[in-house]
Amino acid sequence: MTMFATAAPAPAPTSSPTPASTSMPAMVSRQTSAVMIVDPASLRAEAIRGLRTRLMAQHVREGRRGLVICTPAKGSGCSYVAANLAIAMAQVGVKTVLVDADLRGGSLGQIFGSPIDAPGLSAFLADDRIRARDVIEADILPHLSLIPSGPACDAAQELLSSQRFAAFVGQVMREYDLAIFDTTPANSCTDAQRVATLVGHSLIVARQDQTYFSDVKALAALLRADKSAVIGTVLTDY
């Protein structure tokens, strides 16, 4: 399946009020890139809904409970797509967990206003005394939970290759209808490939007029070689 949806990160919001039908949690700022909350009537939000429709029909309803969001290079909008897709899924009642598996500098905690000192995934993987429930920020929105990346670390590959991470992936995929994983750009390390191998399905994000087709093709080949089914590509447009 090839899946193209144009989804652009939102500019700084104006003073226009949020529509009355939108409930904005206190932890999500109007300056966030969570366009599904701050600008739900926009074309950008509609593009995310189009992506959701395709995923619901061809992924979730097929019983697939995990999806890794990958990108060849930084600046493609990978975290933007991961965050807004997770929100969109939760808005239609899919019990979703959004996992920031970019242990080298994840940004999902910033998008959703997580506490700066939140332990996150890196701390959980590095310390056996920390339990999974200690790093899950439950119900940040109805039907949506968040696991931030935690402090950036130099041992990301080792942590993501551990049995503890493999067990964690299995746990969240059992406990949620859909687990969405944001990952580190693939041109800087092989972290995304490791996560995609465990989860089994991946979605590639590319940026219009910046990402090379050859890089997308190469990443798709690597993911498939690592036994992760690439279900499509999302093209972002700034």
N, C-alpha and C positions, 0 to 999 in steps of 0.2 A: 504494500500500500504506500502510495506517495501522498503526503498530506501537506499542502501549502496553505498557510494562513498568514496574512500580513498583520503583524501585531507590533505596534510602535510604543516604546516607553512614553509615558505622558509628560508633557511640559509642566512647569510649576502651575498649580491650579490657580484660577482666578478667585474672586470673592463670591462667585455664584454659589448659592447654597446647594447642599446635597439634596437630591429629591427626597421627598418625605418617605418614600417606600424603602429607602436605604438606611440600614442601621449601621452606624459606624462605631466600633468599639473604641473606648478611650485610648487604648494603646496604639491605635493606627492613626498617624498624623495625616493631615491634608497634604503635606509635602511628600508623602510616600509615593512610590511607583505602583502601588496597589490600585490600578485603575479600575478594577472591578468594584471597588468600594468608593473611591473618591470621584469617579466620573463614569458611572455605569451606563449612561445614555450615549457615550461616545462611540465613534467608529472603532476605536481601539478595543473597547470592551466587547463590541459586537464581534470582532475578529476572534477574540478569546472564546466567546460563546460558540462560534462556528467550529473552533478546534474542539471544544468540549463535546459538541454533538457528534463529531466523527469518532472521538475516543469512546464515548458512551456506546456507540453502535458497534465499533470494531475492536474494542479492547475490554472495557469494564463488563459489558454484558456477555462477553465470552469467558468470564470468570478469571481474567488476568488481574492480579491485585497489586502489581508493582510496575513502576515506570521511572526510568532514569532519564533526566534531561541533560543532554551533552552538547558541547560546542567545540569546534576546532580551535577557536582563539578567543581571547578576552575581548569584551566589548560587543558581543553579539546579542546580548539581551537574554542570556540563559536564565539568570535568576529572576528576571522580570516575567518570563514565560512560566517558570516553575511556580512562582508566587501566585500569579493571576489565574493560572489553570487550577491550582489547588483551591483557591477561593471560589472559582466558578463551579467546580465539582461539589464543594460543600453547599453552595447555594441551591443545588437541586437535590439535596438530601443524601449525597454520597459521603459516608463516614471516611474522612480523608486525614492522613497525616503527611505533613510536609517536612522532609528531612534535609537539612543542610549538610551534605557530605563533602563540602569543600572545606577541608580541615586546614587549608593553607591561607584562608582569608575569606570565609563565607560572609554573605551580606544579608541573608534572610532575617537574621535577628534585628538588624537595623530597619528593615522594611516594616516589620511588625512591632517595633519598639520594645524588644526584649531587654531586660536589665543587662547592663554592661558586664556585670559579674556573674551572669548566668553560666552554669557549668558547661552545658552543651555536650555534643557528641564526642568531641575530642577528650574531654575529661572522663566521660563514661568509659570510653575504650581504654584509657590509660590507667584507670583506677578501679580495681575490682570491688572496692567498697561502695562505689556509687552504683545505684540501681537505675534501671531504665526509667522507671516512673519518676525518678528525681530530675531527669532532664527533659521530660515531656511537658510542654506548656499546653495543657489540655483546654479545649474549647476557647481558643482565642477568638473564634467566631463559631456560630452554631455549626456543628458537624466537622469542625476543622481544628486539628492540633498541630503544634509546631515543635520540632526538635532543632534548636539552633546549632551552629557548628561548634560553638565554644571557643576557647582561646586558640589562636593559630599555633601550629606546632610543626617541628621539623621532621617528625617521624610519621607523617601522614600515611605514607605507603605501607609502613609496618603495621600501623593501627588498622588500616582498611583490609590488610591481608590476614588479620588475626581471626581465630575461631570465635572470639567474642563478638566481632562485627558480623560474622556470618550468622551466628545465633540471633543477634539483634535484628538483622534483616528478616530472618524467618519469623521472628516474634511480631514485628509490626505488620508484616504481610498477612499474618493470621488474624490479628486483632482489628485491622481496619479494612474497609472495602477497597481502599486504594491508598498506596504509599507512593508518594512522589519524591524523588531524590534529585536535588540540585548537586552539580559536580564541578570540579576544577576544569578549566579549559584543557583540552587534550594535547595542545602543542607544548604545554609546559611540563607535563608528567603523565604517568599512566594511571592515575587515581580513578578517573572516570571509567576506564576499561574494567578495572577491578570491581567497581560497584555494579556496573552493567552486567558483568558475568554472573554475579550473585543474584541479581534481580531478574534477569532474563529478557527484559524488553527495554528498548531505549528509543528516544526521540531526539533528533538532531536539530539544533537551532543555528541558523546562519543569518548573517546580516547583509542586507541588500547593498550592492556596490562596494562591499568591503571583503566579505568572505569569499575565498576562491573555491570554485566548484571542485577543483582537484583536491582541496583539503577536505571538503565534505565527503567526497567519494572515498578518500583514503581512510577517513575516520569510520565511515560505514563498513568498509572492508575489515578494519581492525576489530570493530565491535562484533561483526558476524563471525570472524575467526575465533573470537573469545566466547562464542555461543550465546550472544545477545541478539535477539531479533530486532532489527531496526524497523519500527512501525511507520516512520515517516519523517518528514523534514518541515520545520517551520521557518519561514522567511520573515525576519523583522525589518522594519523600515523606519529609520529615524527621521 
